[in-house]
Structures are given as C-alpha cells and as structure tokens.
Amino acid sequence: MRSLDTLHALDKFERYDPANPEESLYLRRYVRLVSPPEDAWVYVYNRDPKGAPQVPDNEWKRYRPPQ
C-alpha cells in the first residue's frame, strides 16, 4: 500500500473500523496470495452469510441492488 490515506479511505468504503471490529461489516486482513505469490490486504465479510443468495460463476453484478 502506497498511502495510509488510501488504506483508510478503503476502510471507510468497506465499513471497517479497526477500533470496533465486532461491528464492522468487513474485516481487513493481510494475506499471502497464491497466484501471483504476493502479500495483499483483503477485506473479509464479517457477517453470517447464511440465507444470502449464492452467486454462480462470479456474476455478482446481476445481484447488486439497483442504484
């Protein structure tokens, strides 16, 4: 990450609050990617997905609420 300002902006967008992770919509984690083998920050959903629709074939855009 080149800038902490960018990371904090992403935290706000993903509704992650490092001071209150229990109430955050997503959690930020530092992980090692398999391909390419690099370290990266990722956001992990912080709710029980039970009952949410499955998104086949990564076609998530079809499941977004209208804007």
C-alpha positions in Angstrom: 0.0 0.0 0.0 1.5 3.3 -1.1 -0.5 5.5 1.2 -2.2 5.2 4.6 -4.7 7.7 3.4 -5.7 5.3 0.7 -6.0 2.4 3.1 -8.2 4.5 5.5 -10.4 5.5 2.6 -10.8 1.9 1.6 -11.6 1.0 5.3 -14.4 3.6 5.3 -15.8 2.3 1.9 -15.8 -1.3 3.3 -17.2 -0.1 6.6 -14.3 -1.4 8.5 -13.5 0.2 11.9 -10.2 -1.0 13.4 -11.4 0.3 16.8 -14.6 -1.7 16.6 -14.1 -4.8 14.5 -17.1 -6.6 16.0 -19.5 -4.1 14.5 -17.5 -3.7 11.2 -19.2 -5.0 8.0 -15.8 -6.3 6.8 -12.5 -7.1 8.4 -9.2 -6.2 6.9 -6.6 -9.0 6.8 -3.0 -9.2 5.4 -2.7 -12.4 3.4 -0.3 -14.2 1.1 -1.8 -14.7 -2.3 -1.2 -18.0 -4.1 -1.0 -16.5 -7.7 0.7 -14.3 -8.0 2.7 -15.1 -4.8 2.4 -11.6 -3.2 1.2 -10.1 0.1 -2.0 -8.2 -0.1 -4.6 -6.5 2.1 -8.1 -8.1 1.7 -11.5 -7.5 3.2 -13.4 -10.4 4.6 -17.2 -10.3 5.2 -17.9 -10.1 8.9 -21.4 -11.5 9.0 -23.0 -14.9 8.8 -23.8 -15.4 5.1 -26.5 -18.0 5.9 -29.6 -17.2 3.8 -27.8 -15.0 1.3 -28.2 -16.0 -2.3 -25.3 -17.8 -3.9 -23.8 -16.1 -6.9 -23.0 -18.6 -9.6 -20.0 -18.0 -11.9 -19.0 -14.8 -10.1 -21.8 -12.9 -11.9 -22.2 -10.6 -8.9 -23.2 -7.6 -10.9 -26.6 -9.2 -11.6 -27.2 -9.4 -7.8 -26.4 -5.8 -6.9 -29.3 -3.7 -5.8 -30.4 -1.1 -8.3 -28.6 2.3 -8.0 
